[in-house]
Amino acid sequence: MVNRGTTSQTIAASSLHLFSQLQKLISAWEECQPKRAMGGKWALSGFEYQFLQTLLRIVRQWKILSS
């Protein structure tokens, strides 16, 4: 039998550790390659914008069709 509480805590701790490592990597990248790091942030924000626009269109279409 699996102890779900322990498993959840282990997964949460593991995720927190991974996030911490990722933050260190991002900081090092920004320090060593500031222009490229900023370009990466702009690129990701563009993808986020496109995703949100698509999601908005889908929800609007769904709302129209379900009325």
PDB file of N, CA, C, O and CB in Angstrom:
ATOM      1  N   MET A   1       0.845  -1.182   0.000  1.00  0.00           N
ATOM      2  CA  MET A   1       0.000   0.000   0.000  1.00  0.00           C
ATOM      3  C   MET A   1       0.891   1.246   0.000  1.00  0.00           C
ATOM      4  O   MET A   1       1.910   1.287   0.689  1.00  0.00           O
ATOM      5  CB  MET A   1      -0.961  -0.002   1.227  1.00  0.00           C
ATOM      6  N   VAL A   2       0.507   2.236  -0.760  1.00  0.00           N
ATOM      7  CA  VAL A   2       1.274   3.470  -0.878  1.00  0.00           C
ATOM      8  C   VAL A   2       0.689   4.516   0.057  1.00  0.00           C
ATOM      9  O   VAL A   2      -0.525   4.718   0.098  1.00  0.00           O
ATOM     10  CB  VAL A   2       1.282   3.983  -2.338  1.00  0.00           C
ATOM     11  N   ASN A   3       1.552   5.170   0.798  1.00  0.00           N
ATOM     12  CA  ASN A   3       1.120   6.259   1.663  1.00  0.00           C
ATOM     13  C   ASN A   3       1.036   7.520   0.814  1.00  0.00           C
ATOM     14  O   ASN A   3       2.054   8.113   0.457  1.00  0.00           O
ATOM     15  CB  ASN A   3       2.095   6.452   2.878  1.00  0.00           C
ATOM     16  N   ARG A   4      -0.189   7.920   0.498  1.00  0.00           N
ATOM     17  CA  ARG A   4      -0.381   9.049  -0.422  1.00  0.00           C
ATOM     18  C   ARG A   4       0.179  10.354   0.125  1.00  0.00           C
ATOM     19  O   ARG A   4       0.694  11.168  -0.642  1.00  0.00           O
ATOM     20  CB  ARG A   4      -1.852   9.224  -0.725  1.00  0.00           C
ATOM     21  N   GLY A   5       0.089  10.570   1.430  1.00  0.00           N
ATOM     22  CA  GLY A   5       0.618  11.788   2.026  1.00  0.00           C
ATOM     23  C   GLY A   5       2.121  11.882   1.843  1.00  0.00           C
ATOM     24  O   GLY A   5       2.643  12.933   1.473  1.00  0.00           O
ATOM     25  N   THR A   6       2.808  10.796   2.100  1.00  0.00           N
ATOM     26  CA  THR A   6       4.260  10.768   1.936  1.00  0.00           C
ATOM     27  C   THR A   6       4.643  10.935   0.479  1.00  0.00           C
ATOM     28  O   THR A   6       5.586  11.659   0.162  1.00  0.00           O
ATOM     29  CB  THR A   6       4.839   9.467   2.483  1.00  0.00           C
ATOM     30  N   THR A   7       3.919  10.269  -0.412  1.00  0.00           N
ATOM     31  CA  THR A   7       4.193  10.373  -1.840  1.00  0.00           C
ATOM     32  C   THR A   7       3.994  11.807  -2.322  1.00  0.00           C
ATOM     33  O   THR A   7       4.808  12.320  -3.090  1.00  0.00           O
ATOM     34  CB  THR A   7       3.291   9.415  -2.633  1.00  0.00           C
ATOM     35  N   SER A   8       2.927  12.453  -1.880  1.00  0.00           N
ATOM     36  CA  SER A   8       2.657  13.835  -2.272  1.00  0.00           C
ATOM     37  C   SER A   8       3.750  14.766  -1.776  1.00  0.00           C
ATOM     38  O   SER A   8       4.182  15.665  -2.499  1.00  0.00           O
ATOM     39  CB  SER A   8       1.299  14.289  -1.735  1.00  0.00           C
ATOM     40  N   GLN A   9       4.196  14.555  -0.552  1.00  0.00           N
ATOM     41  CA  GLN A   9       5.256  15.392   0.012  1.00  0.00           C
ATOM     42  C   GLN A   9       6.563  15.185  -0.744  1.00  0.00           C
ATOM     43  O   GLN A   9       7.299  16.140  -0.995  1.00  0.00           O
ATOM     44  CB  GLN A   9       5.452  15.082   1.506  1.00  0.00           C
ATOM     45  N   THR A  10       6.847  13.945  -1.104  1.00  0.00           N
ATOM     46  CA  THR A  10       8.071  13.635  -1.843  1.00  0.00           C
ATOM     47  C   THR A  10       8.048  14.308  -3.211  1.00  0.00           C
ATOM     48  O   THR A  10       9.045  14.890  -3.640  1.00  0.00           O
ATOM     49  CB  THR A  10       8.241  12.110  -1.999  1.00  0.00           C
ATOM     50  N   ILE A  11       6.909  14.227  -3.891  1.00  0.00           N
ATOM     51  CA  ILE A  11       6.773  14.860  -5.208  1.00  0.00           C
ATOM     52  C   ILE A  11       6.901  16.372  -5.078  1.00  0.00           C
ATOM     53  O   ILE A  11       7.565  17.008  -5.897  1.00  0.00           O
ATOM     54  CB  ILE A  11       5.419  14.491  -5.860  1.00  0.00           C
ATOM     55  N   ALA A  12       6.274  16.953  -4.063  1.00  0.00           N
ATOM     56  CA  ALA A  12       6.347  18.400  -3.859  1.00  0.00           C
ATOM     57  C   ALA A  12       7.780  18.831  -3.575  1.00  0.00           C
ATOM     58  O   ALA A  12       8.245  19.832  -4.120  1.00  0.00           O
ATOM     59  CB  ALA A  12       5.425  18.831  -2.708  1.00  0.00           C
ATOM     60  N   ALA A  13       8.478  18.091  -2.732  1.00  0.00           N
ATOM     61  CA  ALA A  13       9.873  18.427  -2.406  1.00  0.00           C
ATOM     62  C   ALA A  13      10.758  18.296  -3.644  1.00  0.00           C
ATOM     63  O   ALA A  13      11.639  19.123  -3.878  1.00  0.00           O
ATOM     64  CB  ALA A  13      10.405  17.516  -1.271  1.00  0.00           C
ATOM     65  N   SER A  14      10.520  17.262  -4.425  1.00  0.00           N
ATOM     66  CA  SER A  14      11.286  17.047  -5.645  1.00  0.00           C
ATOM     67  C   SER A  14      11.039  18.173  -6.640  1.00  0.00           C
ATOM     68  O   SER A  14      11.977  18.658  -7.273  1.00  0.00           O
ATOM     69  CB  SER A  14      10.931  15.696  -6.272  1.00  0.00           C
ATOM     70  N   SER A  15       9.800  18.589  -6.781  1.00  0.00           N
ATOM     71  CA  SER A  15       9.451  19.684  -7.691  1.00  0.00           C
ATOM     72  C   SER A  15      10.074  20.991  -7.228  1.00  0.00           C
ATOM     73  O   SER A  15      10.555  21.777  -8.044  1.00  0.00           O
ATOM     74  CB  SER A  15       7.928  19.835  -7.795  1.00  0.00           C
ATOM     75  N   LEU A  16      10.065  21.225  -5.926  1.00  0.00           N
ATOM     76  CA  LEU A  16      10.656  22.441  -5.375  1.00  0.00           C
ATOM     77  C   LEU A  16      12.164  22.460  -5.633  1.00  0.00           C
ATOM     78  O   LEU A  16      12.723  23.500  -5.983  1.00  0.00           O
ATOM     79  CB  LEU A  16      10.366  22.549  -3.860  1.00  0.00           C
ATOM     80  N   HIS A  17      12.818  21.314  -5.460  1.00  0.00           N
ATOM     81  CA  HIS A  17      14.249  21.205  -5.719  1.00  0.00           C
ATOM     82  C   HIS A  17      14.547  21.472  -7.202  1.00  0.00           C
ATOM     83  O   HIS A  17      15.488  22.195  -7.529  1.00  0.00           O
ATOM     84  CB  HIS A  17      14.766  19.808  -5.305  1.00  0.00           C
ATOM     85  N   LEU A  18      13.755  20.895  -8.075  1.00  0.00           N
ATOM     86  CA  LEU A  18      13.934  21.090  -9.512  1.00  0.00           C
ATOM     87  C   LEU A  18      13.742  22.563  -9.878  1.00  0.00           C
ATOM     88  O   LEU A  18      14.505  23.113 -10.672  1.00  0.00           O
ATOM     89  CB  LEU A  18      12.950  20.206 -10.305  1.00  0.00           C
ATOM     90  N   PHE A  19      12.725  23.196  -9.299  1.00  0.00           N
ATOM     91  CA  PHE A  19      12.464  24.615  -9.553  1.00  0.00           C
ATOM     92  C   PHE A  19      13.644  25.463  -9.084  1.00  0.00           C
ATOM     93  O   PHE A  19      14.045  26.406  -9.765  1.00  0.00           O
ATOM     94  CB  PHE A  19      11.165  25.065  -8.848  1.00  0.00           C
ATOM     95  N   SER A  20      14.192  25.129  -7.930  1.00  0.00           N
ATOM     96  CA  SER A  20      15.339  25.850  -7.394  1.00  0.00           C
ATOM     97  C   SER A  20      16.545  25.735  -8.330  1.00  0.00           C
ATOM     98  O   SER A  20      17.235  26.721  -8.586  1.00  0.00           O
ATOM     99  CB  SER A  20      15.696  25.320  -5.999  1.00  0.00           C
ATOM    100  N   GLN A  21      16.791  24.537  -8.831  1.00  0.00           N
ATOM    101  CA  GLN A  21      17.889  24.327  -9.767  1.00  0.00           C
ATOM    102  C   GLN A  21      17.659  25.111 -11.060  1.00  0.00           C
ATOM    103  O   GLN A  21      18.594  25.689 -11.615  1.00  0.00           O
ATOM    104  CB  GLN A  21      18.052  22.831 -10.072  1.00  0.00           C
ATOM    105  N   LEU A  22      16.435  25.127 -11.529  1.00  0.00           N
ATOM    106  CA  LEU A  22      16.100  25.860 -12.746  1.00  0.00           C
ATOM    107  C   LEU A  22      16.327  27.353 -12.556  1.00  0.00           C
ATOM    108  O   LEU A  22      16.848  28.021 -13.449  1.00  0.00           O
ATOM    109  CB  LEU A  22      14.648  25.594 -13.152  1.00  0.00           C
ATOM    110  N   GLN A  23      15.939  27.880 -11.400  1.00  0.00           N
ATOM    111  CA  GLN A  23      16.158  29.304 -11.112  1.00  0.00           C
ATOM    112  C   GLN A  23      17.647  29.633 -11.116  1.00  0.00           C
ATOM    113  O   GLN A  23      18.043  30.680 -11.628  1.00  0.00           O
ATOM    114  CB  GLN A  23      15.537  29.685  -9.753  1.00  0.00           C
ATOM    115  N   LYS A  24      18.468  28.767 -10.560  1.00  0.00           N
ATOM    116  CA  LYS A  24      19.919  28.990 -10.558  1.00  0.00           C
ATOM    117  C   LYS A  24      20.453  29.002 -11.985  1.00  0.00           C
ATOM    118  O   LYS A  24      21.287  29.839 -12.333  1.00  0.00           O
ATOM    119  CB  LYS A  24      20.639  27.903  -9.725  1.00  0.00           C
ATOM    120  N   LEU A  25      19.979  28.085 -12.802  1.00  0.00           N
ATOM    121  CA  LEU A  25      20.407  28.022 -14.198  1.00  0.00           C
ATOM    122  C   LEU A  25      20.003  29.286 -14.961  1.00  0.00           C
ATOM    123  O   LEU A  25      20.795  29.834 -15.726  1.00  0.00           O
ATOM    124  CB  LEU A  25      19.813  26.783 -14.880  1.00  0.00           C
ATOM    125  N   ILE A  26      18.790  29.735 -14.751  1.00  0.00           N
ATOM    126  CA  ILE A  26      18.301  30.953 -15.412  1.00  0.00           C
ATOM    127  C   ILE A  26      19.135  32.158 -14.984  1.00  0.00           C
ATOM    128  O   ILE A  26      19.511  32.982 -15.817  1.00  0.00           O
ATOM    129  CB  ILE A  26      16.803  31.193 -15.084  1.00  0.00           C
ATOM    130  N   SER A  27      19.420  32.261 -13.702  1.00  0.00           N
ATOM    131  CA  SER A  27      20.229  33.383 -13.207  1.00  0.00           C
ATOM    132  C   SER A  27      21.624  33.378 -13.823  1.00  0.00           C
ATOM    133  O   SER A  27      22.142  34.422 -14.218  1.00  0.00           O
ATOM    134  CB  SER A  27      20.335  33.331 -11.678  1.00  0.00           C
ATOM    135  N   ALA A  28      22.226  32.195 -13.899  1.00  0.00           N
ATOM    136  CA  ALA A  28      23.562  32.084 -14.494  1.00  0.00           C
ATOM    137  C   ALA A  28      23.524  32.473 -15.972  1.00  0.00           C
ATOM    138  O   ALA A  28      24.420  33.163 -16.457  1.00  0.00           O
ATOM    139  CB  ALA A  28      24.112  30.646 -14.333  1.00  0.00           C
ATOM    140  N   TRP A  29      22.500  32.036 -16.679  1.00  0.00           N
ATOM    141  CA  TRP A  29      22.352  32.362 -18.103  1.00  0.00           C
ATOM    142  C   TRP A  29      22.185  33.869 -18.288  1.00  0.00           C
ATOM    143  O   TRP A  29      22.797  34.465 -19.174  1.00  0.00           O
ATOM    144  CB  TRP A  29      21.144  31.610 -18.713  1.00  0.00           C
ATOM    145  N   GLU A  30      21.348  34.479 -17.443  1.00  0.00           N
ATOM    146  CA  GLU A  30      21.126  35.923 -17.543  1.00  0.00           C
ATOM    147  C   GLU A  30      22.413  36.704 -17.262  1.00  0.00           C
ATOM    148  O   GLU A  30      22.662  37.741 -17.876  1.00  0.00           O
ATOM    149  CB  GLU A  30      20.021  36.361 -16.567  1.00  0.00           C
ATOM    150  N   GLU A  31      23.214  36.209 -16.347  1.00  0.00           N
ATOM    151  CA  GLU A  31      24.472  36.885 -16.004  1.00  0.00           C
ATOM    152  C   GLU A  31      25.497  36.753 -17.134  1.00  0.00           C
ATOM    153  O   GLU A  31      26.179  37.720 -17.472  1.00  0.00           O
ATOM    154  CB  GLU A  31      25.051  36.307 -14.697  1.00  0.00           C
ATOM    155  N   CYS A  32      25.603  35.564 -17.711  1.00  0.00           N
ATOM    156  CA  CYS A  32      26.610  35.310 -18.753  1.00  0.00           C
ATOM    157  C   CYS A  32      26.181  35.794 -20.142  1.00  0.00           C
ATOM    158  O   CYS A  32      27.012  36.244 -20.932  1.00  0.00           O
ATOM    159  CB  CYS A  32      26.913  33.828 -18.814  1.00  0.00           C
ATOM    160  N   GLN A  33      24.892  35.700 -20.431  1.00  0.00           N
ATOM    161  CA  GLN A  33      24.378  36.029 -21.765  1.00  0.00           C
ATOM    162  C   GLN A  33      23.123  36.915 -21.640  1.00  0.00           C
ATOM    163  O   GLN A  33      22.031  36.473 -21.995  1.00  0.00           O
ATOM    164  CB  GLN A  33      24.052  34.724 -22.566  1.00  0.00           C
ATOM    165  N   PRO A  34      23.259  38.141 -21.148  1.00  0.00           N
ATOM    166  CA  PRO A  34      22.065  38.962 -20.892  1.00  0.00           C
ATOM    167  C   PRO A  34      21.202  39.231 -22.131  1.00  0.00           C
ATOM    168  O   PRO A  34      19.975  39.216 -22.043  1.00  0.00           O
ATOM    169  CB  PRO A  34      22.486  40.273 -20.300  1.00  0.00           C
ATOM    170  N   LYS A  35      21.834  39.477 -23.282  1.00  0.00           N
ATOM    171  CA  LYS A  35      21.046  39.773 -24.491  1.00  0.00           C
ATOM    172  C   LYS A  35      20.279  38.543 -24.961  1.00  0.00           C
ATOM    173  O   LYS A  35      19.107  38.633 -25.326  1.00  0.00           O
ATOM    174  CB  LYS A  35      21.961  40.282 -25.621  1.00  0.00           C
ATOM    175  N   ARG A  36      20.948  37.397 -24.948  1.00  0.00           N
ATOM    176  CA  ARG A  36      20.276  36.160 -25.365  1.00  0.00           C
ATOM    177  C   ARG A  36      19.181  35.770 -24.383  1.00  0.00           C
ATOM    178  O   ARG A  36      18.120  35.292 -24.784  1.00  0.00           O
ATOM    179  CB  ARG A  36      21.289  35.017 -25.496  1.00  0.00           C
ATOM    180  N   ALA A  37      19.440  35.975 -23.101  1.00  0.00           N
ATOM    181  CA  ALA A  37      18.425  35.659 -22.089  1.00  0.00           C
ATOM    182  C   ALA A  37      17.177  36.520 -22.303  1.00  0.00           C
ATOM    183  O   ALA A  37      16.051  36.032 -22.208  1.00  0.00           O
ATOM    184  CB  ALA A  37      18.991  35.876 -20.658  1.00  0.00           C
ATOM    185  N   MET A  38      17.392  37.801 -22.592  1.00  0.00           N
ATOM    186  CA  MET A  38      16.248  38.692 -22.839  1.00  0.00           C
ATOM    187  C   MET A  38      15.516  38.286 -24.115  1.00  0.00           C
ATOM    188  O   MET A  38      14.286  38.325 -24.171  1.00  0.00           O
ATOM    189  CB  MET A  38      16.714  40.165 -22.940  1.00  0.00           C
ATOM    190  N   GLY A  39      16.273  37.897 -25.135  1.00  0.00           N
ATOM    191  CA  GLY A  39      15.643  37.436 -26.372  1.00  0.00           C
ATOM    192  C   GLY A  39      14.791  36.201 -26.138  1.00  0.00           C
ATOM    193  O   GLY A  39      13.712  36.065 -26.713  1.00  0.00           O
ATOM    194  N   GLY A  40      15.275  35.304 -25.295  1.00  0.00           N
ATOM    195  CA  GLY A  40      14.500  34.114 -24.957  1.00  0.00           C
ATOM    196  C   GLY A  40      13.206  34.462 -24.241  1.00  0.00           C
ATOM    197  O   GLY A  40      12.161  33.865 -24.497  1.00  0.00           O
ATOM    198  N   LYS A  41      13.287  35.431 -23.344  1.00  0.00           N
ATOM    199  CA  LYS A  41      12.076  35.863 -22.618  1.00  0.00           C
ATOM    200  C   LYS A  41      11.058  36.474 -23.580  1.00  0.00           C
ATOM    201  O   LYS A  41       9.858  36.227 -23.464  1.00  0.00           O
ATOM    202  CB  LYS A  41      12.439  36.889 -21.512  1.00  0.00           C
ATOM    203  N   TRP A  42      11.549  37.278 -24.538  1.00  0.00           N
ATOM    204  CA  TRP A  42      10.635  37.873 -25.526  1.00  0.00           C
ATOM    205  C   TRP A  42       9.991  36.785 -26.389  1.00  0.00           C
ATOM    206  O   TRP A  42       8.801  36.845 -26.697  1.00  0.00           O
ATOM    207  CB  TRP A  42      11.390  38.887 -26.423  1.00  0.00           C
ATOM    208  N   ALA A  43      10.797  35.792 -26.774  1.00  0.00           N
ATOM    209  CA  ALA A  43      10.263  34.707 -27.605  1.00  0.00           C
ATOM    210  C   ALA A  43       9.176  33.941 -26.851  1.00  0.00           C
ATOM    211  O   ALA A  43       8.120  33.641 -27.410  1.00  0.00           O
ATOM    212  CB  ALA A  43      11.396  33.743 -28.035  1.00  0.00           C
ATOM    213  N   LEU A  44       9.435  33.629 -25.592  1.00  0.00           N
ATOM    214  CA  LEU A  44       8.442  32.898 -24.795  1.00  0.00           C
ATOM    215  C   LEU A  44       7.176  33.717 -24.578  1.00  0.00           C
ATOM    216  O   LEU A  44       6.072  33.173 -24.583  1.00  0.00           O
ATOM    217  CB  LEU A  44       9.036  32.502 -23.446  1.00  0.00           C
ATOM    218  N   SER A  45       7.334  35.017 -24.389  1.00  0.00           N
ATOM    219  CA  SER A  45       6.136  35.843 -24.202  1.00  0.00           C
ATOM    220  C   SER A  45       5.307  35.884 -25.480  1.00  0.00           C
ATOM    221  O   SER A  45       4.081  35.976 -25.426  1.00  0.00           O
ATOM    222  CB  SER A  45       6.524  37.273 -23.775  1.00  0.00           C
ATOM    223  N   GLY A  46       5.977  35.817 -26.631  1.00  0.00           N
ATOM    224  CA  GLY A  46       5.246  35.767 -27.906  1.00  0.00           C
ATOM    225  C   GLY A  46       4.448  34.481 -28.046  1.00  0.00           C
ATOM    226  O   GLY A  46       3.307  34.499 -28.508  1.00  0.00           O
ATOM    227  N   PHE A  47       5.050  33.364 -27.646  1.00  0.00           N
ATOM    228  CA  PHE A  47       4.334  32.088 -27.691  1.00  0.00           C
ATOM    229  C   PHE A  47       3.145  32.107 -26.733  1.00  0.00           C
ATOM    230  O   PHE A  47       2.073  31.594 -27.052  1.00  0.00           O
ATOM    231  CB  PHE A  47       5.282  30.923 -27.342  1.00  0.00           C
ATOM    232  N   GLU A  48       3.344  32.703 -25.559  1.00  0.00           N
ATOM    233  CA  GLU A  48       2.253  32.787 -24.583  1.00  0.00           C
ATOM    234  C   GLU A  48       1.102  33.620 -25.161  1.00  0.00           C
ATOM    235  O   GLU A  48      -0.065  33.252 -25.026  1.00  0.00           O
ATOM    236  CB  GLU A  48       2.757  33.407 -23.243  1.00  0.00           C
ATOM    237  N   TYR A  49       1.434  34.725 -25.795  1.00  0.00           N
ATOM    238  CA  TYR A  49       0.418  35.590 -26.399  1.00  0.00           C
ATOM    239  C   TYR A  49      -0.370  34.825 -27.468  1.00  0.00           C
ATOM    240  O   TYR A  49      -1.599  34.881 -27.499  1.00  0.00           O
ATOM    241  CB  TYR A  49       1.074  36.850 -27.014  1.00  0.00           C
ATOM    242  N   GLN A  50       0.342  34.118 -28.336  1.00  0.00           N
ATOM    243  CA  GLN A  50      -0.331  33.350 -29.390  1.00  0.00           C
ATOM    244  C   GLN A  50      -1.242  32.280 -28.788  1.00  0.00           C
ATOM    245  O   GLN A  50      -2.361  32.074 -29.258  1.00  0.00           O
ATOM    246  CB  GLN A  50       0.706  32.696 -30.327  1.00  0.00           C
ATOM    247  N   PHE A  51      -0.763  31.607 -27.754  1.00  0.00           N
ATOM    248  CA  PHE A  51      -1.572  30.574 -27.098  1.00  0.00           C
ATOM    249  C   PHE A  51      -2.839  31.178 -26.507  1.00  0.00           C
ATOM    250  O   PHE A  51      -3.930  30.638 -26.685  1.00  0.00           O
ATOM    251  CB  PHE A  51      -0.759  29.867 -25.997  1.00  0.00           C
ATOM    252  N   LEU A  52      -2.693  32.301 -25.801  1.00  0.00           N
ATOM    253  CA  LEU A  52      -3.856  32.926 -25.169  1.00  0.00           C
ATOM    254  C   LEU A  52      -4.855  33.437 -26.196  1.00  0.00           C
ATOM    255  O   LEU A  52      -6.062  33.357 -25.971  1.00  0.00           O
ATOM    256  CB  LEU A  52      -3.413  34.069 -24.274  1.00  0.00           C
ATOM    257  N   GLN A  53      -4.373  33.961 -27.321  1.00  0.00           N
ATOM    258  CA  GLN A  53      -5.272  34.408 -28.387  1.00  0.00           C
ATOM    259  C   GLN A  53      -6.057  33.225 -28.956  1.00  0.00           C
ATOM    260  O   GLN A  53      -7.261  33.328 -29.190  1.00  0.00           O
ATOM    261  CB  GLN A  53      -4.475  35.112 -29.509  1.00  0.00           C
ATOM    262  N   THR A  54      -5.380  32.120 -29.174  1.00  0.00           N
ATOM    263  CA  THR A  54      -6.036  30.918 -29.701  1.00  0.00           C
ATOM    264  C   THR A  54      -7.057  30.387 -28.705  1.00  0.00           C
ATOM    265  O   THR A  54      -8.173  30.028 -29.080  1.00  0.00           O
ATOM    266  CB  THR A  54      -4.996  29.828 -30.026  1.00  0.00           C
ATOM    267  N   LEU A  55      -6.670  30.339 -27.437  1.00  0.00           N
ATOM    268  CA  LEU A  55      -7.590  29.874 -26.400  1.00  0.00           C
ATOM    269  C   LEU A  55      -8.825  30.764 -26.327  1.00  0.00           C
ATOM    270  O   LEU A  55      -9.940  30.262 -26.183  1.00  0.00           O
ATOM    271  CB  LEU A  55      -6.886  29.835 -25.039  1.00  0.00           C
ATOM    272  N   LEU A  56      -8.639  32.070 -26.425  1.00  0.00           N
ATOM    273  CA  LEU A  56      -9.766  33.003 -26.403  1.00  0.00           C
ATOM    274  C   LEU A  56     -10.713  32.747 -27.574  1.00  0.00           C
ATOM    275  O   LEU A  56     -11.931  32.736 -27.396  1.00  0.00           O
ATOM    276  CB  LEU A  56      -9.260  34.453 -26.441  1.00  0.00           C
ATOM    277  N   ARG A  57     -10.158  32.542 -28.770  1.00  0.00           N
ATOM    278  CA  ARG A  57     -11.002  32.246 -29.939  1.00  0.00           C
ATOM    279  C   ARG A  57     -11.788  30.953 -29.754  1.00  0.00           C
ATOM    280  O   ARG A  57     -12.966  30.886 -30.103  1.00  0.00           O
ATOM    281  CB  ARG A  57     -10.143  32.151 -31.204  1.00  0.00           C
ATOM    282  N   ILE A  58     -11.149  29.944 -29.214  1.00  0.00           N
ATOM    283  CA  ILE A  58     -11.819  28.655 -28.992  1.00  0.00           C
ATOM    284  C   ILE A  58     -12.961  28.809 -27.998  1.00  0.00           C
ATOM    285  O   ILE A  58     -14.055  28.292 -28.222  1.00  0.00           O
ATOM    286  CB  ILE A  58     -10.816  27.600 -28.485  1.00  0.00           C
ATOM    287  N   VAL A  59     -12.711  29.512 -26.908  1.00  0.00           N
ATOM    288  CA  VAL A  59     -13.749  29.701 -25.884  1.00  0.00           C
ATOM    289  C   VAL A  59     -14.910  30.521 -26.438  1.00  0.00           C
ATOM    290  O   VAL A  59     -16.074  30.214 -26.179  1.00  0.00           O
ATOM    291  CB  VAL A  59     -13.160  30.393 -24.634  1.00  0.00           C
ATOM    292  N   ARG A  60     -14.592  31.552 -27.192  1.00  0.00           N
ATOM    293  CA  ARG A  60     -15.674  32.367 -27.796  1.00  0.00           C
ATOM    294  C   ARG A  60     -16.521  31.535 -28.757  1.00  0.00           C
ATOM    295  O   ARG A  60     -17.748  31.632 -28.753  1.00  0.00           O
ATOM    296  CB  ARG A  60     -15.081  33.587 -28.545  1.00  0.00           C
ATOM    297  N   GLN A  61     -15.864  30.719 -29.578  1.00  0.00           N
ATOM    298  CA  GLN A  61     -16.588  29.869 -30.524  1.00  0.00           C
ATOM    299  C   GLN A  61     -17.452  28.846 -29.781  1.00  0.00           C
ATOM    300  O   GLN A  61     -18.598  28.599 -30.157  1.00  0.00           O
ATOM    301  CB  GLN A  61     -15.599  29.149 -31.468  1.00  0.00           C
ATOM    302  N   TRP A  62     -16.892  28.256 -28.727  1.00  0.00           N
ATOM    303  CA  TRP A  62     -17.629  27.287 -27.923  1.00  0.00           C
ATOM    304  C   TRP A  62     -18.852  27.946 -27.292  1.00  0.00           C
ATOM    305  O   TRP A  62     -19.929  27.351 -27.249  1.00  0.00           O
ATOM    306  CB  TRP A  62     -16.721  26.681 -26.834  1.00  0.00           C
ATOM    307  N   LYS A  63     -18.685  29.181 -26.798  1.00  0.00           N
ATOM    308  CA  LYS A  63     -19.788  29.895 -26.180  1.00  0.00           C
ATOM    309  C   LYS A  63     -20.899  30.156 -27.200  1.00  0.00           C
ATOM    310  O   LYS A  63     -22.079  30.002 -26.885  1.00  0.00           O
ATOM    311  CB  LYS A  63     -19.295  31.214 -25.572  1.00  0.00           C
ATOM    312  N   ILE A  64     -20.529  30.546 -28.404  1.00  0.00           N
ATOM    313  CA  ILE A  64     -21.516  30.798 -29.456  1.00  0.00           C
ATOM    314  C   ILE A  64     -22.266  29.512 -29.806  1.00  0.00           C
ATOM    315  O   ILE A  64     -23.491  29.517 -29.929  1.00  0.00           O
ATOM    316  CB  ILE A  64     -20.831  31.377 -30.714  1.00  0.00           C
ATOM    317  N   LEU A  65     -21.534  28.419 -29.965  1.00  0.00           N
ATOM    318  CA  LEU A  65     -22.147  27.150 -30.355  1.00  0.00           C
ATOM    319  C   LEU A  65     -23.004  26.547 -29.251  1.00  0.00           C
ATOM    320  O   LEU A  65     -23.959  25.825 -29.536  1.00  0.00           O
ATOM    321  CB  LEU A  65     -21.079  26.166 -30.756  1.00  0.00           C
ATOM    322  N   SER A  66     -22.675  26.832 -27.997  1.00  0.00           N
ATOM    323  CA  SER A  66     -23.450  26.234 -26.905  1.00  0.00           C
ATOM    324  C   SER A  66     -24.668  27.069 -26.532  1.00  0.00           C
ATOM    325  O   SER A  66     -25.454  26.653 -25.682  1.00  0.00           O
ATOM    326  CB  SER A  66     -22.572  26.049 -25.684  1.00  0.00           C
ATOM    327  N   SER A  67     -24.845  28.241 -27.147  1.00  0.00           N
ATOM    328  CA  SER A  67     -26.008  29.109 -26.850  1.00  0.00           C
ATOM    329  C   SER A  67     -27.245  28.636 -27.554  1.00  0.00           C
ATOM    330  O   SER A  67     -28.305  29.246 -27.416  1.00  0.00           O
ATOM    331  CB  SER A  67     -25.725  30.549 -27.248  1.00  0.00           C
TER     332      SER A  67
END
